C-alpha cells in the first residue's frame, strides 16, 4: 500500500509528465502556426518573369489597384518599415519585386493595376508582366488580391478575380484599410462585398481583413502562409 506522501508524489510525477508533454505539443503547434519573421531582405526587381530568382522556394505574391495599400501591408507583415517602397506617383512602379523571408520563402510585390492615367504602352507592358508572372511562374504558391475595404466592389477587381478563377490561379482576398472605418461599418462592407462575389462564385476564396496602421490581420495572413508552407514540406 502507498502512503499518503507516496501517493501525492506519484500524482505529482504523472501531472508533471503530462504537463511537459502538453507543453511540447503546444510548442510544436506554435512552430507550425505562429510564424515569426526573423529576416526579410530585398533580392531583386525586374520586369521579366524569366529573370526572377531560380529555385523552388514558395512565392506569395501581392497585387491590387494603385493606392490600395500594398506596400504598407507588406511592411506591416514583415515588421520592416521601409522594405517595400511606396511610390509617390500612383501606378508608377512596373516591376516584380522579390523579398526573401526567413531564407525560406518569398514575398513578391507586383505592380498595382487600374491606374487610369497609364498610357496604352504602359498598360500593355503591365499586362505582359502580370500575365507572364501569374500564369507562368511555377513557384507562385498563392496570390493575395488586395481590395480597399472602404469601397463597393469595383468592376476591375471583380473581373480580375474572375480571370484568376478561369485560369485556375490560387488566390486569397485581403481587405485593406479596415482601420479607416468603424468596426461595424467595416464588417458590413466586407459582408456586402462577399455577397456580391457569391453571385458568381460557388465557393469563395479565403479572405482576410487587415490594417497596416493597427496590425490587424497580420497573424492570420502569416499563419495562412505558414500552414501552406508546412503542407508543401510534408508532401
Phi and psi restraints in degrees (value plus and minus 20) as a CYANA .aco file:
   2 UNK   PHI    -100.3   -60.3
   2 UNK   PSI     125.2   165.2
   3 UNK   PHI     -98.7   -58.7
   3 UNK   PSI     146.2   186.2
   4 UNK   PHI     -80.2   -40.2
   4 UNK   PSI     -59.7   -19.7
   5 UNK   PHI     -84.0   -44.0
   5 UNK   PSI     -61.6   -21.6
   6 UNK   PHI     -86.6   -46.6
   6 UNK   PSI     -58.1   -18.1
   7 UNK   PHI     -83.3   -43.3
   7 UNK   PSI     -65.6   -25.6
   8 UNK   PHI     -84.1   -44.1
   8 UNK   PSI     -57.4   -17.4
   9 UNK   PHI     -85.8   -45.8
   9 UNK   PSI     -60.2   -20.2
  10 UNK   PHI     -85.2   -45.2
  10 UNK   PSI     -65.5   -25.5
  11 UNK   PHI     -81.0   -41.0
  11 UNK   PSI     -60.3   -20.3
  12 UNK   PHI     -82.6   -42.6
  12 UNK   PSI     -61.4   -21.4
  13 UNK   PHI     -84.9   -44.9
  13 UNK   PSI     -63.0   -23.0
  14 UNK   PHI     -83.6   -43.6
  14 UNK   PSI     -66.3   -26.3
  15 UNK   PHI     -81.9   -41.9
  15 UNK   PSI     -60.4   -20.4
  16 UNK   PHI     -84.5   -44.5
  16 UNK   PSI     -59.7   -19.7
  17 UNK   PHI     -81.7   -41.7
  17 UNK   PSI     -70.2   -30.2
  18 UNK   PHI     -91.5   -51.5
  18 UNK   PSI     -49.6    -9.6
  19 UNK   PHI     -85.0   -45.0
  19 UNK   PSI     -64.3   -24.3
  20 UNK   PHI     -85.0   -45.0
  20 UNK   PSI     -59.7   -19.7
  21 UNK   PHI     -84.7   -44.7
  21 UNK   PSI     -63.4   -23.4
  22 UNK   PHI     -84.8   -44.8
  22 UNK   PSI     -59.3   -19.3
  23 UNK   PHI     -82.8   -42.8
  23 UNK   PSI     -62.5   -22.5
  24 UNK   PHI     -85.2   -45.2
  24 UNK   PSI     -55.5   -15.5
  25 UNK   PHI     -85.2   -45.2
  25 UNK   PSI     -65.6   -25.6
  26 UNK   PHI     -81.3   -41.3
  26 UNK   PSI     -61.7   -21.7
  27 UNK   PHI     -82.6   -42.6
  27 UNK   PSI     -60.0   -20.0
  28 UNK   PHI     -84.9   -44.9
  28 UNK   PSI     -57.4   -17.4
  29 UNK   PHI     -85.3   -45.3
  29 UNK   PSI     -61.1   -21.1
  30 UNK   PHI     -82.1   -42.1
  30 UNK   PSI     -57.8   -17.8
  31 UNK   PHI     -81.8   -41.8
  31 UNK   PSI     -57.4   -17.4
  32 UNK   PHI     -99.3   -59.3
  32 UNK   PSI     -64.1   -24.1
  33 UNK   PHI    -116.9   -76.9
  33 UNK   PSI     -53.6   -13.6
  34 UNK   PHI    -123.0   -83.0
  34 UNK   PSI      68.8   108.8
  35 UNK   PHI     -92.4   -52.4
  35 UNK   PSI     117.4   157.4
  36 UNK   PHI    -130.3   -90.3
  36 UNK   PSI     107.0   147.0
  37 UNK   PHI    -105.7   -65.7
  37 UNK   PSI      85.6   125.6
  38 UNK   PHI    -111.8   -71.8
  38 UNK   PSI     -60.8   -20.8
  39 UNK   PHI    -156.9  -116.9
  39 UNK   PSI     124.5   164.5
  40 UNK   PHI    -166.7  -126.7
  40 UNK   PSI      94.2   134.2
  41 UNK   PHI    -153.1  -113.1
  41 UNK   PSI     120.7   160.7
  42 UNK   PHI     -90.4   -50.4
  42 UNK   PSI     115.6   155.6
  43 UNK   PHI    -132.1   -92.1
  43 UNK   PSI     -75.7   -35.7
  44 UNK   PHI    -182.4  -142.4
  44 UNK   PSI     133.0   173.0
  45 UNK   PHI    -148.1  -108.1
  45 UNK   PSI     116.8   156.8
  46 UNK   PHI    -180.7  -140.7
  46 UNK   PSI     149.0   189.0
  47 UNK   PHI    -132.0   -92.0
  47 UNK   PSI      -9.3    30.7
  48 UNK   PHI    -146.6  -106.6
  48 UNK   PSI      97.6   137.6
  49 UNK   PHI     -78.6   -38.6
  49 UNK   PSI     -46.8    -6.8
  50 UNK   PHI     -88.7   -48.7
  50 UNK   PSI     -36.7     3.3
  51 UNK   PHI    -118.9   -78.9
  51 UNK   PSI     -14.3    25.7
  52 UNK   PHI     -86.7   -46.7
  52 UNK   PSI     139.0   179.0
  53 UNK   PHI     -74.6   -34.6
  53 UNK   PSI     122.6   162.6
  54 UNK   PHI     -99.9   -59.9
  54 UNK   PSI     149.3   189.3
  55 UNK   PHI      86.6   126.6
  55 UNK   PSI    -199.4  -159.4
  56 UNK   PHI    -134.7   -94.7
  56 UNK   PSI       4.4    44.4
  57 UNK   PHI     -90.1   -50.1
  57 UNK   PSI     112.5   152.5
  58 UNK   PHI     -79.9   -39.9
  58 UNK   PSI     123.4   163.4
  59 UNK   PHI    -143.2  -103.2
  59 UNK   PSI     113.9   153.9
  60 UNK   PHI    -137.0   -97.0
  60 UNK   PSI      88.1   128.1
  61 UNK   PHI    -115.4   -75.4
  61 UNK   PSI     128.9   168.9
  62 UNK   PHI    -143.6  -103.6
  62 UNK   PSI     111.6   151.6
  63 UNK   PHI    -166.3  -126.3
  63 UNK   PSI     136.4   176.4
  64 UNK   PHI     155.8   195.8
  64 UNK   PSI     155.0   195.0
  65 UNK   PHI     -85.3   -45.3
  65 UNK   PSI     137.5   177.5
  66 UNK   PHI     -76.9   -36.9
  66 UNK   PSI     120.4   160.4
  67 UNK   PHI      50.1    90.1
  67 UNK   PSI       0.6    40.6
  68 UNK   PHI    -102.6   -62.6
  68 UNK   PSI     -30.6     9.4
  69 UNK   PHI      77.3   117.3
  69 UNK   PSI       8.5    48.5
  70 UNK   PHI     -86.5   -46.5
  70 UNK   PSI     -69.9   -29.9
  71 UNK   PHI     -82.4   -42.4
  71 UNK   PSI     -60.9   -20.9
  72 UNK   PHI     -84.2   -44.2
  72 UNK   PSI     -58.0   -18.0
  73 UNK   PHI     -85.4   -45.4
  73 UNK   PSI     -64.3   -24.3
  74 UNK   PHI     -81.8   -41.8
  74 UNK   PSI     -62.9   -22.9
  75 UNK   PHI     -84.0   -44.0
  75 UNK   PSI     -57.9   -17.9
  76 UNK   PHI     -86.6   -46.6
  76 UNK   PSI     -63.2   -23.2
  77 UNK   PHI     -83.0   -43.0
  77 UNK   PSI     -59.5   -19.5
  78 UNK   PHI    -108.4   -68.4
  78 UNK   PSI     -32.9     7.1
  79 UNK   PHI      53.8    93.8
  79 UNK   PSI       0.3    40.3
  80 UNK   PHI    -135.8   -95.8
  80 UNK   PSI     103.4   143.4
  81 UNK   PHI     -90.8   -50.8
  81 UNK   PSI     -42.3    -2.3
  82 UNK   PHI    -157.5  -117.5
  82 UNK   PSI      10.7    50.7
  83 UNK   PHI     -87.1   -47.1
  83 UNK   PSI     -73.7   -33.7
  84 UNK   PHI    -115.1   -75.1
  84 UNK   PSI     107.6   147.6
  85 UNK   PHI    -102.7   -62.7
  85 UNK   PSI     113.6   153.6
  86 UNK   PHI    -111.8   -71.8
  86 UNK   PSI      99.1   139.1
  87 UNK   PHI     -95.1   -55.1
  87 UNK   PSI     118.8   158.8
  88 UNK   PHI     -92.8   -52.8
  88 UNK   PSI     -43.0    -3.0
  89 UNK   PHI    -129.3   -89.3
  89 UNK   PSI      95.3   135.3
  90 UNK   PHI     -76.4   -36.4
  90 UNK   PSI     117.3   157.3
  91 UNK   PHI      56.3    96.3
  91 UNK   PSI     -11.5    28.5
  92 UNK   PHI     -96.8   -56.8
  92 UNK   PSI     -60.9   -20.9
  93 UNK   PHI     -92.9   -52.9
  93 UNK   PSI     108.0   148.0
  94 UNK   PHI    -148.0  -108.0
  94 UNK   PSI      30.1    70.1
  95 UNK   PHI    -151.9  -111.9
  95 UNK   PSI     133.5   173.5
  96 UNK   PHI    -115.6   -75.6
  96 UNK   PSI      96.8   136.8
  97 UNK   PHI    -129.7   -89.7
  97 UNK   PSI     105.3   145.3
  98 UNK   PHI    -125.1   -85.1
  98 UNK   PSI     110.9   150.9
  99 UNK   PHI    -144.7  -104.7
  99 UNK   PSI     103.3   143.3
 100 UNK   PHI    -107.1   -67.1
 100 UNK   PSI     105.2   145.2
 101 UNK   PHI    -130.1   -90.1
 101 UNK   PSI     104.2   144.2
 102 UNK   PHI      34.5    74.5
 102 UNK   PSI       3.0    43.0
 103 UNK   PHI      41.5    81.5
 103 UNK   PSI      -4.6    35.4
 104 UNK   PHI    -144.3  -104.3
 104 UNK   PSI     -48.6    -8.6
 105 UNK   PHI    -174.0  -134.0
 105 UNK   PSI     143.8   183.8
 106 UNK   PHI    -130.6   -90.6
 106 UNK   PSI     122.3   162.3
 107 UNK   PHI    -117.0   -77.0
 107 UNK   PSI     111.2   151.2
 108 UNK   PHI    -137.7   -97.7
 108 UNK   PSI      99.7   139.7
 109 UNK   PHI    -114.5   -74.5
 109 UNK   PSI      90.1   130.1
 110 UNK   PHI    -115.3   -75.3
 110 UNK   PSI     137.8   177.8
 111 UNK   PHI     -80.0   -40.0
 111 UNK   PSI     126.5   166.5
 112 UNK   PHI     -96.3   -56.3
 112 UNK   PSI     123.6   163.6
 113 UNK   PHI    -131.3   -91.3
 113 UNK   PSI     149.9   189.9
 114 UNK   PHI      65.0   105.0
 114 UNK   PSI      -6.3    33.7
 115 UNK   PHI    -101.7   -61.7
 115 UNK   PSI      94.7   134.7
 116 UNK   PHI     -82.8   -42.8
 116 UNK   PSI     -48.5    -8.5
 117 UNK   PHI    -108.0   -68.0
 117 UNK   PSI     -13.1    26.9
 118 UNK   PHI     -83.6   -43.6
 118 UNK   PSI     125.0   165.0
 119 UNK   PHI     -96.2   -56.2
 119 UNK   PSI     143.4   183.4
 120 UNK   PHI     -79.7   -39.7
 120 UNK   PSI     -59.3   -19.3
 121 UNK   PHI     -81.6   -41.6
 121 UNK   PSI     -62.0   -22.0
 122 UNK   PHI     -86.7   -46.7
 122 UNK   PSI     -61.1   -21.1
 123 UNK   PHI     -84.1   -44.1
 123 UNK   PSI     -60.9   -20.9
 124 UNK   PHI     -84.9   -44.9
 124 UNK   PSI     -59.6   -19.6
 125 UNK   PHI     -85.5   -45.5
 125 UNK   PSI     -62.2   -22.2
 126 UNK   PHI     -80.8   -40.8
 126 UNK   PSI     -65.5   -25.5
 127 UNK   PHI     -79.1   -39.1
 127 UNK   PSI     -60.7   -20.7
 128 UNK   PHI     -86.3   -46.3
 128 UNK   PSI     -62.6   -22.6
 129 UNK   PHI     -84.5   -44.5
 129 UNK   PSI     -69.6   -29.6
 130 UNK   PHI     -85.2   -45.2
 130 UNK   PSI     -68.0   -28.0
 131 UNK   PHI     -81.6   -41.6
 131 UNK   PSI     -62.8   -22.8
 132 UNK   PHI     -81.3   -41.3
 132 UNK   PSI     -64.8   -24.8
 133 UNK   PHI     -92.3   -52.3
 133 UNK   PSI     -71.7   -31.7
 134 UNK   PHI     -85.2   -45.2
 134 UNK   PSI     -60.0   -20.0
 135 UNK   PHI    -109.1   -69.1
 135 UNK   PSI     -41.8    -1.8
 136 UNK   PHI    -142.0  -102.0
 136 UNK   PSI     -23.9    16.1
 137 UNK   PHI    -108.1   -68.1
 137 UNK   PSI      79.8   119.8
 138 UNK   PHI     -83.9   -43.9
 138 UNK   PSI     -46.8    -6.8
 139 UNK   PHI     -95.7   -55.7
 139 UNK   PSI     -33.4     6.6
 140 UNK   PHI     -88.7   -48.7
 140 UNK   PSI      94.6   134.6
 141 UNK   PHI    -112.1   -72.1
 141 UNK   PSI     -56.5   -16.5
 142 UNK   PHI    -176.3  -136.3
 142 UNK   PSI     121.7   161.7
 143 UNK   PHI    -129.0   -89.0
 143 UNK   PSI     102.0   142.0
 144 UNK   PHI    -112.6   -72.6
 144 UNK   PSI      95.4   135.4
 145 UNK   PHI    -115.5   -75.5
 145 UNK   PSI      97.1   137.1
 146 UNK   PHI    -109.9   -69.9
 146 UNK   PSI     115.3   155.3
 147 UNK   PHI    -151.2  -111.2
 147 UNK   PSI     112.7   152.7
 148 UNK   PHI     -92.3   -52.3
 148 UNK   PSI      96.8   136.8
 149 UNK   PHI     -86.1   -46.1
 149 UNK   PSI     -35.1     4.9
 150 UNK   PHI     -99.3   -59.3
 150 UNK   PSI     -37.4     2.6
 151 UNK   PHI    -129.0   -89.0
 151 UNK   PSI     135.7   175.7
 152 UNK   PHI     -89.9   -49.9
 152 UNK   PSI     141.2   181.2
 153 UNK   PHI     -72.7   -32.7
 153 UNK   PSI     107.4   147.4
 154 UNK   PHI    -116.3   -76.3
 154 UNK   PSI     120.1   160.1
 155 UNK   PHI     -75.4   -35.4
 155 UNK   PSI     -61.5   -21.5
 156 UNK   PHI     -84.5   -44.5
 156 UNK   PSI     -56.8   -16.8
 157 UNK   PHI     -89.7   -49.7
 157 UNK   PSI     -64.7   -24.7
 158 UNK   PHI     -83.2   -43.2
 158 UNK   PSI     -61.2   -21.2
 159 UNK   PHI     -87.3   -47.3
 159 UNK   PSI     -57.5   -17.5
 160 UNK   PHI     -84.8   -44.8
 160 UNK   PSI     -64.2   -24.2
 161 UNK   PHI     -86.5   -46.5
 161 UNK   PSI     -54.9   -14.9
 162 UNK   PHI     -84.2   -44.2
 162 UNK   PSI     -60.0   -20.0
 163 UNK   PHI     -82.8   -42.8
 163 UNK   PSI     -60.4   -20.4
 164 UNK   PHI     -81.4   -41.4
 164 UNK   PSI     -64.4   -24.4
 165 UNK   PHI     -83.2   -43.2
 165 UNK   PSI     -61.6   -21.6
 166 UNK   PHI     -83.1   -43.1
 166 UNK   PSI     -49.2    -9.2
 167 UNK   PHI    -119.7   -79.7
 167 UNK   PSI     -12.4    27.6
 168 UNK   PHI      45.8    85.8
 168 UNK   PSI      12.6    52.6
 169 UNK   PHI    -107.7   -67.7
 169 UNK   PSI     103.6   143.6
 170 UNK   PHI     -90.1   -50.1
 170 UNK   PSI     104.1   144.1
 171 UNK   PHI    -166.1  -126.1
 171 UNK   PSI     141.8   181.8
 172 UNK   PHI    -152.2  -112.2
 172 UNK   PSI     139.7   179.7
 173 UNK   PHI    -128.3   -88.3
 173 UNK   PSI     114.8   154.8
 174 UNK   PHI    -139.8   -99.8
 174 UNK   PSI      95.1   135.1
 175 UNK   PHI    -104.0   -64.0
 175 UNK   PSI      96.4   136.4
 176 UNK   PHI    -116.1   -76.1
 176 UNK   PSI     148.5   188.5
 177 UNK   PHI      38.7    78.7
 177 UNK   PSI      16.4    56.4
 178 UNK   PHI     -84.0   -44.0
 178 UNK   PSI     -42.1    -2.1
 179 UNK   PHI     -91.8   -51.8
 179 UNK   PSI     -36.2     3.8
 180 UNK   PHI     -96.1   -56.1
 180 UNK   PSI     -33.5     6.5
 181 UNK   PHI    -139.7   -99.7
 181 UNK   PSI     138.5   178.5
 182 UNK   PHI     -86.4   -46.4
 182 UNK   PSI     142.1   182.1
 183 UNK   PHI     -76.4   -36.4
 183 UNK   PSI     -67.0   -27.0
 184 UNK   PHI     -88.2   -48.2
 184 UNK   PSI     -63.8   -23.8
 185 UNK   PHI     -83.8   -43.8
 185 UNK   PSI     -61.2   -21.2
 186 UNK   PHI     -84.5   -44.5
 186 UNK   PSI     -66.7   -26.7
 187 UNK   PHI     -83.0   -43.0
 187 UNK   PSI     -58.1   -18.1
 188 UNK   PHI     -84.3   -44.3
 188 UNK   PSI     -63.2   -23.2
 189 UNK   PHI     -79.9   -39.9
 189 UNK   PSI     -62.4   -22.4
 190 UNK   PHI     -85.3   -45.3
 190 UNK   PSI     -64.1   -24.1
 191 UNK   PHI     -80.8   -40.8
 191 UNK   PSI     -61.2   -21.2
 192 UNK   PHI     -87.5   -47.5
 192 UNK   PSI     -56.1   -16.1
 193 UNK   PHI     -84.3   -44.3
 193 UNK   PSI     -66.0   -26.0
 194 UNK   PHI     -83.8   -43.8
 194 UNK   PSI     -53.9   -13.9
 195 UNK   PHI     -82.7   -42.7
 195 UNK   PSI     -61.2   -21.2
 196 UNK   PHI     -84.3   -44.3
 196 UNK   PSI     -61.4   -21.4
 197 UNK   PHI     -83.2   -43.2
 197 UNK   PSI     -57.0   -17.0
 198 UNK   PHI     -82.0   -42.0
 198 UNK   PSI     -39.1     0.9
 199 UNK   PHI     -88.2   -48.2
 199 UNK   PSI     -46.1    -6.1
 200 UNK   PHI    -142.8  -102.8
 200 UNK   PSI     -35.5     4.5
 201 UNK   PHI    -128.1   -88.1
 201 UNK   PSI     105.4   145.4
 202 UNK   PHI     -90.3   -50.3
 202 UNK   PSI     -59.6   -19.6
 203 UNK   PHI    -151.4  -111.4
 203 UNK   PSI     107.1   147.1
 204 UNK   PHI    -100.1   -60.1
 204 UNK   PSI     128.9   168.9
 205 UNK   PHI     -92.6   -52.6
 205 UNK   PSI     144.2   184.2
 206 UNK   PHI     -78.0   -38.0
 206 UNK   PSI     127.9   167.9
 207 UNK   PHI    -160.5  -120.5
 207 UNK   PSI     134.2   174.2
 208 UNK   PHI    -156.9  -116.9
 208 UNK   PSI     127.4   167.4
 209 UNK   PHI    -128.4   -88.4
 209 UNK   PSI     107.1   147.1
 210 UNK   PHI    -156.2  -116.2
 210 UNK   PSI     143.2   183.2
 211 UNK   PHI    -171.8  -131.8
 211 UNK   PSI     104.6   144.6
 212 UNK   PHI     -95.1   -55.1
 212 UNK   PSI     -35.5     4.5
 213 UNK   PHI     -99.8   -59.8
 213 UNK   PSI     -66.0   -26.0
 214 UNK   PHI    -129.1   -89.1
 214 UNK   PSI     -15.4    24.6
 215 UNK   PHI      59.9    99.9
 215 UNK   PSI     -12.0    28.0
 216 UNK   PHI     -80.6   -40.6
 216 UNK   PSI     114.4   154.4
 217 UNK   PHI      68.2   108.2
 217 UNK   PSI     -29.9    10.1
 218 UNK   PHI     -79.9   -39.9
 218 UNK   PSI     -73.2   -33.2
 219 UNK   PHI     -82.5   -42.5
 219 UNK   PSI     -60.5   -20.5
 220 UNK   PHI     -84.3   -44.3
 220 UNK   PSI     -63.2   -23.2
 221 UNK   PHI     -87.7   -47.7
 221 UNK   PSI     -64.6   -24.6
 222 UNK   PHI     -87.0   -47.0
 222 UNK   PSI     -57.1   -17.1
 223 UNK   PHI     -84.9   -44.9
 223 UNK   PSI     -56.5   -16.5
 224 UNK   PHI     -83.6   -43.6
 224 UNK   PSI     -63.7   -23.7
 225 UNK   PHI     -84.3   -44.3
 225 UNK   PSI     -62.5   -22.5
 226 UNK   PHI     -81.8   -41.8
 226 UNK   PSI     -59.5   -19.5
 227 UNK   PHI     -85.0   -45.0
 227 UNK   PSI     -62.9   -22.9
 228 UNK   PHI     -83.7   -43.7
 228 UNK   PSI     -65.7   -25.7
 229 UNK   PHI     -78.9   -38.9
 229 UNK   PSI     -60.1   -20.1
 230 UNK   PHI     -84.6   -44.6
 230 UNK   PSI     -61.0   -21.0
 231 UNK   PHI     -84.6   -44.6
 231 UNK   PSI     -58.8   -18.8
 232 UNK   PHI     -84.1   -44.1
 232 UNK   PSI     -62.9   -22.9
 233 UNK   PHI     -82.5   -42.5
 233 UNK   PSI     -56.7   -16.7
 234 UNK   PHI    -104.4   -64.4
 234 UNK   PSI     -26.6    13.4
